[in-house]
Amino acid sequence: MRLEQALAIVHAVVAEAPAPVSVFVADDHGELVAAATMDGAAPDTRLNARRKAYTAARSDVPSTGELAAKVRGEAAELASFDPVFTFFRGGLAAFEGGRRVGAVGVSGLPGEQDEELARRGLAAAGLGAP
């Protein structure tokens, strides 16, 4: 994930959000590239956005929603995950040329809206989404 791509994602999410959110863009290891918290966003949205991006960057599935579906009802699976992983929707892996290059996490709205904002942010940066 290049800085200019991460900034394009942040700008697109902030421009399109219908209410205050936090957005976190990570590299393929789940580390920060760019982030923003809109005025009025709840403080916990920062941590939630970070965890969503981290999970989408480091897990074996391309979205936090898909990871939640994969482990639903599987206590052993849930217990074996990285403790920073989250299963809330709104985290999407970013792909370029078929390779995972990072991820974005959005938090502050219902999960399906967070996920849609993340998808739009990736598209604005010219990156593929799951």
C-alpha positions as a Markdown table, in Angstrom:
| # | Residue | x | y | z |
|---|---|---|---|---|
| 1 | Met | 0.0 | 0.0 | 0.0 |
| 2 | Arg | 1.5 | 3.3 | -1.1 |
| 3 | Leu | 0.9 | 6.5 | 0.9 |
| 4 | Glu | -0.9 | 8.2 | -2.0 |
| 5 | Gln | -3.3 | 5.2 | -2.3 |
| 6 | Ala | -3.9 | 5.3 | 1.5 |
| 7 | Leu | -4.6 | 9.0 | 1.4 |
| 8 | Ala | -7.0 | 8.6 | -1.5 |
| 9 | Ile | -8.9 | 6.0 | 0.5 |
| 10 | Val | -9.1 | 8.2 | 3.6 |
| 11 | His | -10.3 | 11.2 | 1.5 |
| 12 | Ala | -12.9 | 9.2 | -0.3 |
| 13 | Val | -14.3 | 7.6 | 2.9 |
| 14 | Val | -14.5 | 11.0 | 4.7 |
| 15 | Ala | -16.1 | 12.7 | 1.6 |
| 16 | Glu | -18.8 | 10.0 | 1.3 |
| 17 | Ala | -19.6 | 9.2 | 4.9 |
| 18 | Pro | -23.1 | 10.3 | 5.8 |
| 19 | Ala | -22.1 | 10.6 | 9.5 |
| 20 | Pro | -18.8 | 10.8 | 11.4 |
| 21 | Val | -16.6 | 7.7 | 11.1 |
| 22 | Ser | -13.0 | 6.7 | 11.6 |
| 23 | Val | -11.0 | 5.2 | 8.8 |
| 24 | Phe | -7.7 | 3.3 | 9.2 |
| 25 | Val | -5.6 | 2.2 | 6.2 |
| 26 | Ala | -3.0 | -0.5 | 6.8 |
| 27 | Asp | -0.2 | -2.1 | 4.8 |
| 28 | Asp | -0.2 | -5.9 | 4.2 |
| 29 | His | 1.1 | -6.5 | 7.8 |
| 30 | Gly | -1.7 | -4.5 | 9.4 |
| 31 | Glu | 0.5 | -1.5 | 10.2 |
| 32 | Leu | -0.7 | 2.1 | 9.8 |
| 33 | Val | -0.2 | 3.9 | 6.5 |
| 34 | Ala | -2.9 | 6.6 | 6.9 |
| 35 | Ala | -5.9 | 7.3 | 9.2 |
| 36 | Ala | -8.5 | 9.9 | 10.1 |
| 37 | Thr | -11.3 | 10.4 | 12.6 |
| 38 | Met | -14.0 | 12.8 | 11.6 |
| 39 | Asp | -15.2 | 15.5 | 14.0 |
| 40 | Gly | -18.0 | 14.0 | 16.1 |
| 41 | Ala | -16.9 | 10.3 | 15.7 |
| 42 | Ala | -17.1 | 8.3 | 18.9 |
| 43 | Pro | -13.6 | 7.7 | 20.4 |
| 44 | Asp | -14.0 | 3.9 | 20.2 |
| 45 | Thr | -14.3 | 4.1 | 16.4 |
| 46 | Arg | -10.6 | 4.7 | 16.1 |
| 47 | Leu | -9.7 | 1.4 | 17.8 |
| 48 | Asn | -12.5 | -0.4 | 15.9 |
| 49 | Ala | -11.3 | 0.9 | 12.5 |
| 50 | Arg | -7.7 | -0.1 | 13.3 |
| 51 | Arg | -8.7 | -3.6 | 14.3 |
| 52 | Lys | -10.9 | -4.0 | 11.2 |
| 53 | Ala | -8.0 | -3.0 | 8.9 |
| 54 | Tyr | -5.5 | -5.2 | 10.8 |
| 55 | Thr | -7.8 | -8.2 | 10.6 |
| 56 | Ala | -8.5 | -7.8 | 6.9 |
| 57 | Ala | -4.8 | -7.4 | 6.2 |
| 58 | Arg | -3.6 | -10.4 | 8.2 |
| 59 | Ser | -6.3 | -13.0 | 8.1 |
| 60 | Asp | -6.8 | -15.6 | 5.4 |
| 61 | Val | -10.1 | -14.1 | 4.2 |
| 62 | Pro | -10.6 | -10.8 | 2.4 |
| 63 | Ser | -13.1 | -9.2 | 4.8 |
| 64 | Thr | -13.9 | -9.1 | 8.5 |
| 65 | Gly | -17.5 | -10.1 | 7.7 |
| 66 | Glu | -16.3 | -13.3 | 5.8 |
| 67 | Leu | -14.0 | -14.1 | 8.8 |
| 68 | Ala | -17.0 | -13.9 | 11.1 |
| 69 | Ala | -19.0 | -16.2 | 8.9 |
| 70 | Lys | -16.1 | -18.7 | 8.7 |
| 71 | Val | -15.8 | -19.1 | 12.5 |
| 72 | Arg | -19.4 | -18.7 | 13.5 |
| 73 | Gly | -20.2 | -21.4 | 16.1 |
| 74 | Glu | -16.7 | -22.7 | 16.1 |
| 75 | Ala | -15.3 | -22.2 | 19.6 |
| 76 | Ala | -12.0 | -23.7 | 18.8 |
| 77 | Glu | -11.5 | -21.5 | 15.8 |
| 78 | Leu | -12.4 | -18.4 | 17.7 |
| 79 | Ala | -10.0 | -19.2 | 20.5 |
| 80 | Ser | -7.1 | -19.7 | 18.1 |
| 81 | Phe | -7.2 | -16.2 | 16.5 |
| 82 | Asp | -4.9 | -13.3 | 17.1 |
| 83 | Pro | -6.5 | -11.4 | 20.0 |
| 84 | Val | -6.5 | -8.1 | 17.9 |
| 85 | Phe | -8.7 | -9.6 | 15.3 |
| 86 | Thr | -12.3 | -8.4 | 15.1 |
| 87 | Phe | -15.4 | -9.9 | 13.5 |
| 88 | Phe | -17.4 | -6.7 | 12.9 |
| 89 | Arg | -18.1 | -5.7 | 9.3 |
| 90 | Gly | -16.2 | -2.8 | 7.8 |
| 91 | Gly | -12.7 | -4.3 | 7.2 |
| 92 | Leu | -11.7 | -5.1 | 3.6 |
| 93 | Ala | -8.4 | -6.3 | 2.2 |
| 94 | Ala | -7.0 | -4.2 | -0.7 |
| 95 | Phe | -5.7 | -6.0 | -3.8 |
| 96 | Glu | -3.5 | -4.7 | -6.6 |
| 97 | Gly | -2.6 | -7.0 | -9.5 |
| 98 | Gly | -4.2 | -9.9 | -7.6 |
| 99 | Arg | -1.9 | -9.4 | -4.6 |
| 100 | Arg | -3.0 | -8.3 | -1.1 |
| 101 | Val | -1.3 | -5.0 | -0.5 |
| 102 | Gly | -3.1 | -3.8 | 2.6 |
| 103 | Ala | -6.5 | -3.2 | 4.0 |
| 104 | Val | -9.0 | -0.5 | 5.1 |
| 105 | Gly | -11.2 | -0.4 | 8.2 |
| 106 | Val | -14.1 | 1.9 | 8.7 |
| 107 | Ser | -16.1 | 2.3 | 11.9 |
| 108 | Gly | -18.9 | 4.5 | 13.1 |
| 109 | Leu | -22.0 | 3.3 | 11.2 |
| 110 | Pro | -23.8 | 0.0 | 11.0 |
| 111 | Gly | -21.5 | -2.7 | 9.6 |
| 112 | Glu | -22.9 | -2.9 | 6.1 |
| 113 | Gln | -22.5 | 0.9 | 5.7 |
| 114 | Asp | -18.9 | 0.8 | 7.1 |
| 115 | Glu | -18.1 | -2.0 | 4.6 |
| 116 | Glu | -19.6 | 0.0 | 1.7 |
| 117 | Leu | -17.6 | 3.1 | 2.6 |
| 118 | Ala | -14.5 | 0.9 | 2.7 |
| 119 | Arg | -15.3 | -0.6 | -0.7 |
| 120 | Arg | -15.8 | 2.9 | -2.2 |
| 121 | Gly | -12.5 | 4.1 | -0.7 |
| 122 | Leu | -10.6 | 1.2 | -2.3 |
| 123 | Ala | -12.2 | 1.9 | -5.6 |
| 124 | Ala | -11.3 | 5.6 | -5.4 |
| 125 | Ala | -7.6 | 4.5 | -4.9 |
| 126 | Gly | -7.8 | 2.2 | -7.9 |
| 127 | Leu | -7.5 | -0.9 | -5.7 |
| 128 | Gly | -9.5 | -4.1 | -5.8 |
| 129 | Ala | -11.8 | -5.2 | -3.1 |
| 130 | Pro | -13.1 | -8.7 | -2.2 |
